[in-house]
C-alpha cells in the first residue's frame, strides 16, 4: 500500500477520507476507556472488563477485535491450559492512548464544573435562548 498516494492523505473533514473509519473506530464510549486502561501495561480480558465498569463481554470483545485489526492493540495467547490471553498497546496504540488517558483525567477533574454548568443552564429562564445560531 503506497501511503504517498493522494488518497491516503488524511483529511477527516472530507466524507470520503479513510480517516473517517479510523475516527469511528477510536471514538465513542468504550475505546478511549479501553486504551486508557491499557496504558499502564498488558491486561487480561477479565481484568479489562473489571476495570471498565458497565462494558459487556460482547462489547469488549468486539472493540478489542477492532483495535487489534487496526494495529492499536496486540493480542497475545499464552500456550497454557486453558490458554491465557492478554492485550497490550502497540507503539501506535501508545501514541493514541496518551491523549485519551489525559482526556479521562480531564473529565475526572472537571466533571463537577460541567455538572454545575448543566444545572445553571437547565434552571435558567429560557435555556434555548442561550444557544448561539448563525444568521
N, C-alpha and C positions, 0 to 999 in steps of 0.2 A: 504494500500500500504506500503510495507516494504522497507524503504529507505536504510536499511543496505544491501540489496541485491546488488550484484556487478553490476548489470545492471543500477543501479541508481547512480553509481559513475560517476560524470560528467567529461568527457574529451572531450571538444568540438572540439578537433582536429581530433577525430575519427568520421568517417562518420555515424556510427550507434548510436551515442550518442544522448540521448533525449535532451541534452542541445542545440543541433543544432536548434531544433524547437524554443526553448526559445530565442536563439540568433536571429533567423529570426524575431521573434515577436518584439523584443526590439531594433533592429537596423533599419536603413533605414532613410527615410526622415522625417517622421512625429512623430514617437513615442518619440524620445528624446525631441522634442519641446512640445509635449503634457505633458509629465512627468515634464519637467522644468516649464511649465506654471502652473501646479497644485501644485508646491512646496509651494507657499505661503498659499494655502488653497483651500477649495472647490470652484468650479465654475459651473455655469450652462452651458449647451451645447452651447448656442449662445455667451456666454462670451468667451468660449474657441475658438470658431470659429472666433470671432472678434480679439482675442489675437494672433492667429496663422494665419497670413495673407496668403492667397493663398490656404488654405486647403478647399476642397469641403465638403458640408454637408455629402455626401455619404461616403467619405473617413474618415472623423472624426468619423462618426457613426460606421464604420467598425473597425477602430482602437480602439475606446473606448470599443466596444463589446469584442474584443480580450483581451484588458487589464483587463477588468472585469473578463473574463473567467480565465485568468492567475493569478488572485488574486493580481494584482498590483494596481487596481483602484476599488473603491466601488461606486456603483450607488445607489443613494437614491431618492425615489419618495415621494414627499410630497402630502398628501391627500387633495389637493385643487382643485378648478375648475378654469381653467384647471390644471391638475397635474403639479407640478414643479419638474423637475429632476435636480439633481446636481451630480457632480463627484468629488471625492477626493481620494487622495492617501491612500492606506493601509500602514501598517507598512512595509510590503515587498516592496511596491512601493516607499516609502520614502527612503529606502536604495538605490534603483536604481536611484531615481531622483537626489540625491545629486551629483553623478559624472556627470550626464547629464547636470545639471544646471552649474556645473563647466566647462564642455565642451562648453556649449553655451557662457559662459563668456570668455573662452579662445579664441573661434572663433571670438567673437566681438572685443577682444583686439588685436588679431594678424592678422586679415584679411588684413590690409594694407601691412604687411610684406609678406604674402603669395602671394598677387596680384603682389607685386614688384618682387618676385622670379619668378612667372609665366611669367611676362613680360621680365625679363632678359633671361629666358630660351627660350621663343618664339622668341626673337630677336638675339639669338646667331647664329653663322655661321652654325653649324651643331648640332641642338638640339638632334637628335637621337644618336649622338656620346657620349652624356653625360650620357646615360643610362648604368649602370654597369651590365654586364651579367656575369654569372659564366661560367667557361670553359666547 
